Each structure stands twice: as structure tokens, then as C-alpha cells.
Amino acid sequence: MPKIKVLITVKTYPTISSKYDELVCTAGFTENGTWIRIYPIAFRKNSYNEQYKKYDWVEIDLDKNTSDFRPESYRPHSHESDIKIVGHLETDNDWEVRKKTVLKNVHKDLTQLIADAHNKQICTSLAVFKPTEVLDFIIEPTEREWDKNKLATLEAERTQLNLFKQPENPFEVVKKLPYKFSYTFKDINGRPSTLMIEDWEIGQLYWNCLQRADGNEQIACEKVRQKYFNDFVKTKDLYFFLGTTQIHHYVSRNPFIIIGLFYPTKPKIESLF
């Protein structure tokens, strides 16, 4: 089976599933510039960041995910499928090399993008989107613990199957984020929207800020806002990686969430005087 080469641009924050264990959605671009989603990939807390980084070129055995109608969705051929890192794109010259792959097809009209998602002949479920204006960054408290029934199922399965071969710590899931993070923005037609961010980086940033703030959640949230609004919005040329969830794809008025960010430095405006 030939391996598929993928430029990794999206790694979502892990969720738990009573069917698949802890999962992450990974997505990126093939060599011809088309989107591809790789799901499910089991999450291993100690090695997730070490397996592959964003903007790594990787090779992996993939099959079309026949349980997912979205055209970009693939799954590892088996649980043992290795992800081989074969290259990496750096940020030199204001992300010039990354831009050549990522910005080939940029959407600016959210209404049209949603229509393309709902159109079963197109069924767009991954996209690069350029907001015309970012209005706000919203932080809201949410449930602090995972669903107890799902946790009980995972614990029973791990005990029985010893999936990760960690006898010293056979059951420990990733911490659930106690806050939801969202952007409010306008598209090219002035349509306002608020979309939640489910990126790995924002979750990891929160935990890092919380540790540096000695457990003060207010300070940690302020630091996250400073990064995602004061820095990204005001000093970066910000794009969103948007993705749909399978369960909401056809039934939600707007099935998209923000699954990653692309943020090269804003182009410099040269003065004529």
C-alpha cells in the first residue's frame, strides 16, 4: 500500500470517546494542495507532541474513512500504522514556503462556504478562511470534568486490553479544559459570526500559563487573550483553519469550528512620504 504524504497543519485538543479512546483530529495538505483529515488517531499524552509537529511533512498508510461521508476524511490503515516524518517547513521570509501550500485556496465569504458544506455534491468540510475583521476573543467557563460514563468505559477497556502498556499508570486521561475560547469576526460581506477554537495550541497555552501563574485561572485566561487577541489579531496576518464536525455537518446552520490558526507577520505598509 503506497504511503500518503501530508503536511500537518492542524492538531486539535484531545477529546475522549467511549468507542475510540482519547482522540485527536489531525489535518493538513497533500502534495497537490488538497485538504485531508486523518481520524481517528489515538492520543498518547507523553508522545503526542513528539510524534509530529505542525508543518512537518509526514508519510502514513491511509485508507478512505468509509464511516465518514466527508470527502477529506481518511483513517490510518491500522492501529500500528507508523507516522514517518520526512521534512519540515520553516517560517523563513514571513512564512513564504508555508504560504505556497496553505494559501492556495482562501475563502472569505462564510455564507458561501457554509452553502458548499451543505451541498452534498461539494460537501466542503475543511477550509482556509480569511476574516475581514476580528471583533473579539471570548472566554467562557465550561464543564471541568469529562463525562463519567465515558471515563468508566475507557477505564474498563484499558484495564482489560492494556492498550498503551503503561502498568505504572494504566489509566490517566488528558485534562479537560475548563474554558471555551472563541473568536467573533466578520466575513467579506460583513456577516458576524462567533466560532469556537479547538486547537491543540490554545489548550496547551492555557495549561502553561496556569502553571506560570501558580494556578490563578484569571491570570492564565488573560495571558491567553493577550496572545490570541493582542498579538495574533493586531500584529499577525491571521487566517483560520475551519473544519466541520461529522454529526453537525448537514444539520447545523453553521457546522464549522476553528481547528487551527495560520498567523504570519502582517505585511509592512511602506510610506510614500
Buried (B, 14 or more C-beta within 10 A) or exposed (E): EEBBBBBBBBBBBBBBBBEBBBBBBBBBBBEEEEBBBBBBBBBBBEEBEEBBEBBBBBBBBBEEBEEBEBBBBBBBBEEEBEBBEEEBBEEEEEBEEBBEBBBEEEBBBBEBBBEBBBEEEEBBBBBBBBBBEBBEBBBEEEEEEBEEEBBEBBEEBBEEEEBBEBEEEEEEBBBBBBBBBBBBBBBBEEBEBEBBBBBBBBBBBBEEBBEEBEEEBEBBBBBBBEBBBEEBBEEBBBBBBBBBBBEEBBEBEBBBBBBBBBBBEEEEEEEEE
